[in-house]
Amino acid sequence: MPPKPPVPDDTALFDDIRLLGRMLGEVIREQEGQAMFDTVEQVRQLAVRFHREGDARQRRMLGRLLEGLSRDQAVSVIRAFSYFSILANLAEDRHVLRRRQAHELASERPQPGSVRAALDKLRRAEVSPEQLEEFFAHSLIAPVLTAHPTEVQRKSLLDAEREIARLLAQRDAPMAPRRRGQLDAELQARITQIWQTRLLRFTKLRVSDEIKNALSYYGSTFFQEVPRLYLDLEQDLDELFPRPDGKPWRLPSFFRMGHWIGGDRDGNPFVTAETLEYALRLQARTALTHYLDQVHALGSELSVSLMLASASPQLLALAEASPDTSDHRRDEPYRRALIGVYARLAATLRKLGGTQALRHEVGPAEPYPDAEALATDLRIVRDSLQAHHAQALAGMRLAPLLRAVEVFGFHLATLDLRQSSDKHEAVLADLLRQAQLCHDYSGLDEAARIELLLRMLRDPRPLRVPDAQYAELTVSELAVFEAARAARRSLGEQAVRQAIISHTESVSDLLEVLLLQKECGLLHGTLGAEGARVELIVVPLFETIADLRNAPQIMQGLYELPGIPELVAASGSLQEIMLGYSDSNKDGGYLTSNWELHKTSVALAELFGRLGEQHGIRMRLFHGRGGSVGRGGGPSYEAILAQPAGTVGGSIRLTEQGEVISSKYANAEIGRRNLETLVAATLEATLLSARQPGSGTGRRGTRVAAPQSFREAAAQLSQSAMHAYRELVYADPSFAQYFYAATPIREIAGLNIGSRPASRKASTELGDLRAIPWSFSWGQCRVALPGWYGFGSAVQAFVEQRGDEGAELLARMHRQWPFFQALLSNLDMVLSKTDLAVASNYAQLVGDTALRRRVYRSIEKEWQRSVQALRDITGWSQFLQTNPTLARSIRARFPYIDPLNHLQVELLRRFREGQTDERTIRGIHLSINGIAAGLRNTG
């Protein structure tokens, strides 16, 4: 037996970084001249030397060098280090895959986080094939792509980066020196391309741009990797969990994609009914174009002749229905059948996508009425091949295509509607006023609102009055619901399934959306009537700390209303609830946000456990996670496993936002790994979970309720942490002044990185600022305050009160409680990415000396307390002690980020002192791009 290859060390990673850095240096020398190359190289050497040796003199020398650069020199250096960061990221991604592949070859055991590893755990826990069948029959796992304004890279650059990643992967294979030289020449050309490609957008992103950006990941990743995910999972199940009847596993399409882009109207005035229609049309076009390409290729491959092999009667009938009458193919039924399928798809593309197929069809054909009709035709082809000794041909292209049709349909991804509750209220107030049913709906108390809304839901008559002059908002909102109804009729029920209510604060907020659905033909029958059903799931989004605490009471109040349980049961027996990580963090700080989310999940699971017994209604949680730890970011696998037992239940949706989308899914192989971890974690969290809500670990890996002592300790920590956080952020009247001066928040607001405004109102009040730019700003200045502030004070107070017994309890919580483990792991990650020396440079931008010293001292002391608390609880002596992959990543990337921070501070200072020329502004915006690209999870 040949020896197993060793797992590579980091030599290959740093070799790739040096190679790409050398090539970039050659481009800089050629494009910018020797003098600029020398400057960039001097900066690079100082930064790398500091990170290698930790000598503060190197950092001071670096600072002096950067401060002495002219405006134009600064812009060139910023561009250089932005691209250094991007290229280092690509090298790091390649090395992660390289090590993963080597581990799989060298180890008999599958890698943690893989589906195979999850299935191994389930087998050891004696989970049965029947339990797995039940899981897949009722589960839904859906990453939901959103367009929050943290994606800083242009699509042109992302496409070039994909090519560089592909070339790096090819260089790993053995090859002749000449071929390696050719690959290196291609790499050099791509690096020249990105150097000459503009980093910044001239205009603010439009929603249509965000839609196109998201759809680009389907061709590069999702169309290829999602069918592969199903195939590999079925093969693993066949091996590890053979079915009692001996048949191979054939999974239902439980893994699907979701989108917000084009349907998310909360705070975005540019999303309208027309935007929704445009997004859905482009989604249909993307799916159908892929199917057309695959059917065309399949027709080329299936050259089976009736002179040599038979075909089923159904296949022959499909061939006879084809518009293809060529004598050249009269003995090739598969080709003729697929030419007919192609013709019908081309007609469907014209109908749903509003465009022609690039390859014109042979003749006219009727469009497919739905995706299932297309899948039926493809199954006829598959079954005929399997029945006539051509099983191998069915597995190459046809099987992935059929799975894609089953998963993506004609709609591609479910597009959610989202709007703020106050907008729904305003629309209902207008409708009721014009109908002379209530002249001041907004003035009613909650009980009166509920009574009125229930009465309207029981009345079959519409509210709208012909020829009435409604407010622009009313017309716009109703048009969105009507567009959703039309999309469901043309693209299928999965095209639009959810109506999400931001800022849900009361039962009436949910009833309002039911009434809007009734007004637009999405509610069939009347509330309380037999057979009444609603088409869109009304999804409350609980965001602030207060909202999270009130969530169980609100949901219980809703389901106590007569007719509501029956309506939901008749509409699919599913209640989805969205939990907001960003705003709860901004409201109460990192520790409190996580604890309140955990508590709310447990309480909701208990409530819907009862509702399930009474009415058969299931709960699905939708996690609104961002990129940064302060917005719920961090590894998805650990985050799902840290959910309380009983809260996953086989179904989970979670947002993928901003620059996280490109870092996870731009590379197809990395994208596949990320998709797989979602499935693996959901399997484990569901089937290794005890029935009662909780989150500990018991016999055979099953998850049991956390001890009362753990929960009480978490509650005490949360209370102290929230107090410390709010004392700094909200109780200090001058803190906003510090924040706006010591971070690039104003400059971020002017950067063309998203279609959504940075603030809900035209003010500098922290309460009006969106959580996304709040976290993004703190990430830029390397403080990352939303991801850790308050933790150190909370632990210190806890240990002071409880002594050694309290310290031991916290250590035990870390060892035994997945929730606390994940919380501290993310805290470790975010603290490792902070840099108080860099942060102190940003603090110098605060003109008020007393304010600067007071606030920065508070931040510094809390950081020190938090670091010490983390190490006391875990026993770790350094950051990322248990995460060598991320530690390696930081070693590789951070030398290229430090110079960007220094130059950003310098240009911010010049800009705020009056140097408001275009080049200075451009330099600031370039630095924001570069830092975000380097940190990778800033938004």
N, C-alpha and C positions, 0 to 999 in steps of 0.2 A: 504494500500500500504506500503510495507516495506521501512524503511528509507534507503536513499542512502548511500553507504559507503563513509567515508571521504577520501579525497586525502591525502596520507601518507606524513608526513614531512620527514626530512632527517635522522631520527633515524635509519630506516632500512638500508639506505646506509652505515652509519658508523658502524652499527652492522655487515654488510657483510665485510666491510674493516677490522674490528677488527678480525672477524672469519678467513678470509683468511690470514691476517698477523700473527695470532697466529699459524695457521697451517704451514705457511712458516717458522716461528721461530722454531717450533718443528722439521721441516726437517733440518734446519741449525744446530740446537743443535745435532741432531742425526748424520748428515753427516760431520760437520766441528768441532764439539766439543763445550764444554761449554764456553770456552774463546772467541771463535769467536762469538758465540751467544751473549755473554755479550757486546762485542764491537759493534755489529750490533744494539743491542737494545739501547745502549747508544746513538749512532748516530741517531737512529730513534726518540728517546724521545727529543733530543735537536732540531732536525729539526721540529717536530710537535709543540713543545713548542714555537719555534720562530714564526711559522706561526700563532699560536693561540694568542700569546701575543704581537708579534711585538717587542720584546726586542732584540736590536742589540747585547747585551752581549751574548745571546744564540748563535747567528750566529758566533761571534768571537770564542767562546768556541768550536763550531762545527768545524770551520776552523783549529784551533790548533790541535784538536783531529785527524782530517783526515790527516793533514800534517805529523803527527808523525807515521803514519802507515807504516809498511814495504811494499815492493812490493807485496808479496803474500797476506798479509792482505788486501791491497788496492783492489786487484783483487777479493777477496772473498766478500768484502763489496760492490763493484760495482755489482757483480752478485746478491747479496741480494737485492739491491735497484732497480736494473733493473726488477727483478721479483716482488718486491713490486709494482712498477709502473704498470706492466702488470696486476697484480691481482686487483689493485685499478681501472684500466680501466674497467675490467670485472664487478666489483661491480657497477661502475657508469652506465654502459650500462644497467645492470639489473634494476637499480633504475629508469632510464629514461623510460623504458618500464612499470615498475610498476606504476609510476605516470601517464603515458599516459593512461593506462588501467583504473586507478581509475578516472581520469578526464572524460573519456568517459562514465563511469557508473554514475558519480555524476552530469554530466551536460547534459542538453537537447540539447546543441549546439555542433556541431562537432568541433574538434580541428583545429586551424589554420594550414594551410599547408596540410590538408587532402583533398582528392578529394571531399568528401562530403561537406566540407566547401566551396570549390571552386564552386561546383554546386549550393549551396545555394545562393552564391553571384550572379551567373549567373541568377538564377530564379528571385531574387529581381531586377536585372537589365533588366528583361523582355526579356532575350535571348530566342529565340524560339527553339523548337526541330529541325526545319529545319536548323537553323544556326549551331546547334550542329552536325547534320548529315553532313553538309558541312565541318565542322572542321575535323571530324574524317576521312572523305573520302580523304582528301588531306594532313593530318598531318603526321609528322614523329618525334618521340621523341626517341633519342638514346644516352644513356651513352656509352662512348667509353673507354674501358680499355686499358691503356698503361703501359709500363714497364720502365718508367724512374727510374734511380737508387736512389730511396729514400725508397724503401721497405726494411727494415732492418731485419725483422723477417723471420726465416726459416719456411717452410711449416710444418715441424714436430711440431714446437711450435704452429703454428696457429691451427693445428688440435687438439692439446691438450687443447688449450684455448677454442675452441668450446665445448669441453666436459665439461670443468669447467663451462662455461656459461649455458650449459644445466642443470647441476646439481644445480646451483644456482637458476635457474627458478623453478626446482622441489621442492626446499626447501621452496618456498613461499606458497605451498599448505598445507592445514591442513593434518596432518598425525600422526600416532602412534609414540611414542618415539623410539621404536625399528627401525622403518623405517627411521626416521630422523638420527639415529645413523649410519645406513647403508649408507645413502647418504653422511654423513660427512666422513665416512671411504673411500668412493670413491673419495671424494674431496681431502682428504689427499694423496691418492694414485696418483692422477693426479698431485698434487703439487710436490710430490716426483719425478714423471716422468719428469716434466719440469726442476727441479733442476739438474737432471742427464742427461738432454738433452743439447747438445752443442748449445750455442747461436750463435756462429760464424761459418761461412763457411770456410772450408779449402781452397777452390778454388773459383775463381771468378765465379759468376753466368754466365751460358751460356744462349743463347737465348732460347734453348730448355727447360731449367729450368723455365724461365720466362713464357713461354707458358703453361707449366704444372701447374704452380702456379695459373695463371689466370683461367684456366679451372676448377680448384678445386672448384671455387665459384659457378659453375653451379649445381653440386650435392648438395651443402649445401644450396643454396639460390635461384638461378635464375629459375631452373626448377620447383620449388615449388611455388615461390612467383609471378612470372610474370603471369602465368595463373590465380592465385588468384586475382591479380590486375585487370585483365580484367573482371572476374566474378563479383567482388564487384562493379566495375564501371557500368557494365550493370544493376545490381540490383538497384543501386542508380538512374540510368537514368530511369528505369522503374517506380520508385516511384515518382521522382521529375519532370520528363519530359516525361509523357506518350505520345506515338506516336499517331498521329491522326487516323491511321488505326487500332489501338489497338494491334498491334503485339509487342512482346517483342523486346528490343534492341538486336541487334547482331552486334558487332563492328568489323570493319576490323582490321587487325593487324598493327596498327599504332605505337606501342611501340616495338622497336627492340633493339638488342645489337650490339655494334661495338667493334672492336679490332684494335690495332696497332701492337701487338706483333707478330713478324714474317714478317711484311711488312714494318716496319719503318726502312729505310736504312740511314736516315740522321745522319751522324756522327758515324754510327755503322757498321764497316767493317765486322762484323760477320753475318749480314743479307744478304742472297743471294737468288737466285731462289730456291735452295734446302731447305732453311729455310722456305720460303713461302709455298712450297709444303708440308713440314713437319707440319707446323702450320695448314694448311687447312685439312690435313689428320687426325690430332689429333682432330680438331674441329668436323669433320664428325664422327669420332669414338665416341666422347663424346655424340653427339646428338643421334646417332643410338643406342648406348648402352643403353641410357636412354629409348628410345622407345621400345627396346627389353624387358627390365625389366618390363615396364608398360604393354606391350601387354601380356607378360607371366602372370603377376598378374591378368590382366583383364580376361584372359582365365580361370583362376581358379575361378574367381568370377561369371562369366556369365554361370552358370550351367543350363540355361533355357532349359527345355525339350519340344519338340513338342507335347508330350502327354498332356501337361498342358497349353501351350501358343503357339500362332502362330508366324510366322516370315514372313517378306516381301519376295517377289520373288527374289529381288536383293540380300538379305542376303542368301537365299537358294542357289542361284547361286554361291555366294562367298564361301559358305561351300563346294559345289560340286567341286570347283576348287582347294580345299585344298589337299595337299598330305596325309592328315590324313584319313586312311581307317579303323580305329579301330572300331570293333563292339560295344565296350563299349560306344562310343560317337555317334552312328549313329542317335540318337534322339536329339542330342545337337548341333544344327547348329551354334550357336554363338561360341562355343568352337572350332568346326571344322574350321569355318571361321577365327578365330584368330590364330589358328595353321598355317593356310595358310599365313596369314599376317606375322606371326613370321618368317616363312621360307623365304619369300621374303625379309624381313628385314635382316635376317642373310646373304643372298646372297648379299644384298646391302652393308652390313658391310664389307664383303670380298672384294668387288669391290672398294669401296671408302675409307674404313678405313684400308685395308690391314691386317685384323685380323679376327679370328674366334669368333663367339658368344660363351660365356661361356657355355650356355646350347645349345647343338646341336639341330638343327631342325629335325623334324620327317622325312622329305624327301626333295628332290630337288625342287627348284622353281626358277623362273626368278627374278633377282633383279628389284627393282622399278626404272623406268626411271627418276623419280623426286619426290620431296616431295609431290607435288599435287596429284600424283597417290596414295600415301599412305593415304593422307587426304581423298581422295574420298572413299577408302575402309572403313575408320573409320566412315565417314558420313553414309555409308550404314548401319553399325552396329547401330549407334545412331538413325537414322531415323526408323529403324525397331523396336528398343526398344520403342521409343516414340509412334509409331503407334499401339503397342500391350500391352499397359498398364504397361510398365516397365520404365517410365520416370525417376523414382527415381534411377534405376540402371545406367542410362545414365549419371546422374549428378555426380556420385561418383568419378570414375577414368577416364572414357572415355572422358568427357568434358575437363578436364585439359590436357589430352594427346592430344586431337585434337587441342586445342589451342596451345600447345607447338609445334606441327608439323607445324602449320600455322605461328608461330612466328620464330622458330629456323630453320625450314627446315632441309636439310641435311648439311647445311654449318655452322649452329649454330649462327654465328655472322658475319657481314660484316667486312672483313679484308682490311683495307686501305693500299695503297702503299704511301710511303713518301720518297722523296729524295730532296736534295738541288739543287737549280737552276744551280749552277756552274757545278755540275756533269752532268746534262742534256746537258748543253752547251758543255762540253768536249766530250760527246758521239756524239752529232751532228757534232761537228767540225771534229771528226775522220771519221765519215761516209761520210761527204761531201768532205773531203780531199781524201779519198780512191776512191771515185767516180769521182774525178777530176772535181767537180762542184764548189768548193771554197777552196782555199789552206789556207786561214786564216780567218775562220768564226769568231773567237774570236776578230779579229782586226776590224771587221765591226762596223760601228755606228748603232744605233738602227733602223733608217729608212731603211738602207741597209739590216739589218737582217730580218726585217719584210717582205720586198719585196722578199727576197730569200726564206724565209719559206713559204710564200703564194704561190709562184711559185711551190715549191715542193709539197705542199698540193693539188695543182690542177693537178699534174702530176700523172697518175695512176701507173707509174713504181716505183719499190722499189729502195732504195738507195744502198743496200748491193751488193757488188761485189763478186761473187764466188771466193773462195780460197784467198781472200785478208787477210792480217795479221792485224787484228784489235787489238787495245789496250785491255788489260785485263778488264778495266772499261767498255768499249763498249760491250764486250761479256757478261759481268755480268749483265749490266743494261738491255740489250735486252732480256736476258734469263728471267729476272723478269717479263717483260711485257708478254712474251710468256707463262710463267707459269700462270699468271693471266688469260690469254685467255683460257688456258686449264681448269682452275678451274671453270670458268664461264660455260663452256660446260658441265662439269661433275656434279657440285654441284648447279648450278643455277646462275642466273644473280646477285643475292644479295651476292654471295660469295666474290666478289671483285667489288666495285662500284666506288671508288674514287682514283684518283692519285693526291696526295697533293704535292705542290711545296714549300719547305722551301725557305725563303729569296727571295720571289717574288719581283722583283724591276722594271719590265718592261713588256710590252705586249709580247715581244719576248719570255720571260720565259714561257708564256702559250702556244704560238704557237709551241714551241719546244716539249712539251709533246703531243700535237696533232700529230705532225710529227712522234714521236716515236711510238704512237699508230698505225698510218698508216703503219709503217714499220713492225709491229708485228701482223697485221691482226685484229686490234681493231677499225680501222676506215674503214667504208664500203662506197665505192664510193669516190668521190673526192670533195674537198671543192668547193661549188658553184653548184655542180651537183644536180639535183632533187633527193630527197630521200636519200642523203648522211646522215650518222649518225655515231656517235662515241659511244663506249660502256662505257668508263670510264669518269666520270665527272672530268674535269680538275679543281682542287681546288687550287687557290692561297692562300698562307699563308703569311699574312702581319704581321711582327713581330716588327721591330724597330719603333721608333717614326716617322722617315722619311717615312718608308714604309707605315705606317698607314695613314699619311697625303697624300701620293700619291695614295692610293688605289682607290678612286673614279675616278681619272683621268685615271689610268691604265685600270680599268674595262670599262670605257666609250670608251677609245681608242680601246680596243678589240672589243667591239660590234659595232664600226663604220666601222670595216673592212668588205668588201663585203663577204657574205657567212657565216659569223660567227653566226649571229642571227638565220638564217635558219637551220644551223647545230645543234645548241643547241635546237631549237624548235623541230626538228625531233628526238632528242635524249632524250626526256623526259621533255623538257621545264623547266629545273631546273639548276640554277647556284649556287653551294655551294661556300662559301667564308669562310676561316678560319682566325680567329683573334688571334694573339699570345699575351698572357698576360705576360709571363715570360720575354721575351727579351725586350719588350717595357718597362717593369718595370726596368729592369737592365739598360736600356738605358737612361730613363728619370725620374725614380722615381715613387713612388706610385700614387700620385695625378695626375701627368701628364699622366701617362699610362692610368689611368681610364678615364680621360677626352678625350684623343685622341681616345680611343676605342669607347667611347660614340659618339663623333663627327663623326667618320668614319662610325659607324653603321647608323646614321641618314642620312649621305650623300649617302651611298649605298642604303638605303631604298628609298630615293627620286629617284635615278637613275633607280632602278629596278621597281619602280612604273611606270615610263615612258616606260621602256622596256616591262613591263607587258601589258600596253595598246597597244603598237605597235606590239609586237611579242608573247604575251602570256607567257613570261618567268618569272618564280618565282625565288626569292632569298631565300636561306637557309644559316643562319650563323652557323658556327662551332666554338665553343668557346674553345680555348686551355688553360683551367684553370688548375692550379696546386693545391697542397695541402695548401701551405702557402698563407697568404694574399698577400705577395709580388709577388706571381705568380698567382693571380686571385682567390685564395681560399676564403673560407667563405661559409656560408649557400647557397645552390643552389637555394632554394625557393626565398630568397630575391634577389639573383643575377639575376634571370630570370625576376622577377617583376620590377627590376630596369632598364631593357633594354628599350631603347626608344620605344615609341608607333610606331607600324608599322614594327618593325624589327624582331619580332618573327614569326608572321604569321602562327602559328600552327606547325611550324617545327623548331627543334633545335637539334643540336648535341653538346655534351660537353665532354671533357676528364675527366676521373677519373684516378688519377695517384698515384703511389707509395703507401705509407702506408695508404693513404686515402681509398684505395680499401678495405683493411682489416678492417679498423675502420667502414666503411659503410656497408660492405656486408658479413663479416665473420659470424655475427649473422643473421639468416634468418629473424627474426621479425624486427630487425633494418633495415636490407636490404630492406624489404618491405616498411617500412616507407620512406626510402630515395627514392625508385623508385616512390612512390606515390606522393612525393612532386614535382618531375619533371613534372608529369602529371598535378597536380593541378596548378602549377605556369604557365605552358604553356597555359592551358585553360584560366586562368585569364588574362595573358599578351596578349593573342590573342583576346578574345571575349569581354573583358572590355576595349579594346583599341580603341581610336579614330583613324580616318584614317590618319591624318597627323602625321609625325614623331615627337616625343617629349617625354616627360616623366613626366607630372604633374598628378594631380588627380582632377577629376571633378565630376559632378552630378552622383549619383548612383554608384560611384566607378569607372566610366570610366576614362581612362587615356588620357590626352590631352597634347598639346605641352607646354613645359616649357616656362615661360615668357622670353622675350629677356634679361631682367635685370639679370635673373638667369644665362643665358648662358654667358653673358658678364662677370659676376663675376667669373664664373668657369674658363673662359679663362684667366682672370687676375691672379687668384690663381695658375693656372697651370704654367703660365710663370714664376712666382716668385719661385714656388716650384721646377721646373726643374733647374732653375739657382742655387738655394741653393744646390740641390742634386749633380749636375755636378761639382760645385765648390769643393765639398768635394771629390767626387769619381774619377773624371777624370782630373780636373784642378790641383789638388795637386799631384805633381810627386812622393811624398813619400807615398801616401795613399795605394798603392798596397803592399808596404813593411809592413805597419801596418796591413793590412788585412791578409796577409799570416802569420804574427806572432801572431796576437791576436785571430785567429780562428783556428779550427782544419782542415782547408781546405786540407793541404797536407796529413794529416792522413786519411781524408775521401776519398781522391783519391786512397789510398791504401787499402781501405776496400772492401771486396767482396760483394757489395750490388747491383751490376747491371752489365749488359754486355756492357754498353756504356762507353767510356772513359769520364773522367770529363771535359777535355778541348779539344777544336777542334784542337789545335796544341800543340806541346811540348814546351810550354813557360809559363811564369808567368804573361803575359800581361792580364789585366782584360778583354780586348776586346775579347780574345780567350777563356776565361773561360765560360763554359755553365751556363745558368741562374739557372739551377737546383742545382748544388753544391754551387753556389753563395748564394742562399737563404738558403739552408740546413746549410751552415756554420754559417751564422748569427743567425739562429735559435738555433744552438747548444750552442752558447755563450750567449744566452738570450738577444741579442740586437735586433734581427729581423729588422735590419735597412731598408731593402727593403720595409717593410710594413708601414713605417710612415715618413721617413726622408724627410724634405722639407716642410711638412705641416705646422708646427709651424711658420716658417719664412714667408711663403706665407700669412697666416692669419694675422700675425703681420703687414706686409707691407700693406695689404689691409685695415686694420682698421686704421692704421696711416694715410693713404691717405684719407679715406672716413669718418673717425670719427664714431660717434654714428649711423649715417645713414647706414654706411657699416656694423657695428656689427648687427644691426637689420635686414639688408638684409640677412646676413648669417644665422641668426636664423630662418628667414622665409623660406629660402631655405631648411633648415633641417626639418621644419614642413611640407612643401608642396611638396617637390621634391623627389620622390623615389630614383633617382640616387644619390642624395646627402645624403639621409638617409642611403642607403646601404654603401656608401663610409665611412661615419662616424661610422657606426656600426662595420664595419670590422676594422677600425682604433682603435676603442675602444677595440676590442678583442685583437688585436696584441699588443697594448700598455699595456694591462693588463697582458700579458704573458712576457713582458720584465722585466728585473731585473737589474738595473744599478749597484747594489752592486756586483752581480755575474759577470756582464760584466767588472767591474773594476778589478776583479781578472784575467780575461783573458788578460786585457790590460797590466798587469804586465809582460806578456810574451814578450812584445816588448822591445828589448834591448836598443834601442835609447831613452833615457829619454825624450829629447826635443820633439821628434816625438810622443811618447806616450802621453805626457801631452797635446800637441797641438790637436791631433786628438780626443783623448778621451774627452777633454773639449768641442770640437765642437759637438760631439755626445751627451754629457750630456746636453749642453745648448739647442740643438735642441729638445731633448726629453722633457725637461721642457717646452719649448715653445709650443710644440705639445700637451702636456697634458693640459696646461692652455687654449690653443685655443679650444680644444675639449670641455672642461667644460664651457667655455664662450659661445660657440655657442649652446650647448645642454641644459645647465642648470644643468647637472648632477654633483653631488658632489663626486662621486666615480666611479671607473671602473665598467662596467657591471651592472649598476643600473637598466637597463631595460631587463637584461638577467640573471635572477636568476639561470637558469639551468646551464649556463656556469660558473657563479660565484661559484656555488656549486661544479662543476667539478674541478675547480682550487683549491678550499679549500681541496678537497679530494686527489688530485694528487701531488700538488707541494711540499709538505713536503718530498716526495720520490724522487723528481728530484734534489733538491738543493745539497744533498750529492754527487750525480753523477757529477754535475758541478764542485764542489770543487775538487773531486778526478781526474777528467779529467784534470783540470789545473795543478794539482800537477804532474801527470804522464807525461803530455806534457812537463813540465819544466824539469823533470828528463831525458826524452827521448832526448830533444834538448841539454841537457848538456852532452850527451854521453852514457846514460844507454839505449842502443839499443837492449837489450836482448829480447827474445821472450815473456817473461811474461809481461814486461812493454808494449810492443806493443799490446799484447793481452788485457791488461787492458784498454788501450786507446780505442781500437776498441769496447770492451764491453761497455764502457761508452757512446760511440756514439750510439750504439744500444739502451741502456737504456734511454737516454735522448730523442731520437726520438720517442721511444715507449710511453714515458710519455707525451710529448708535443702533439703528435698525428697528427699535421698538419705542419710538419717542412719542407716538401720537395715540 
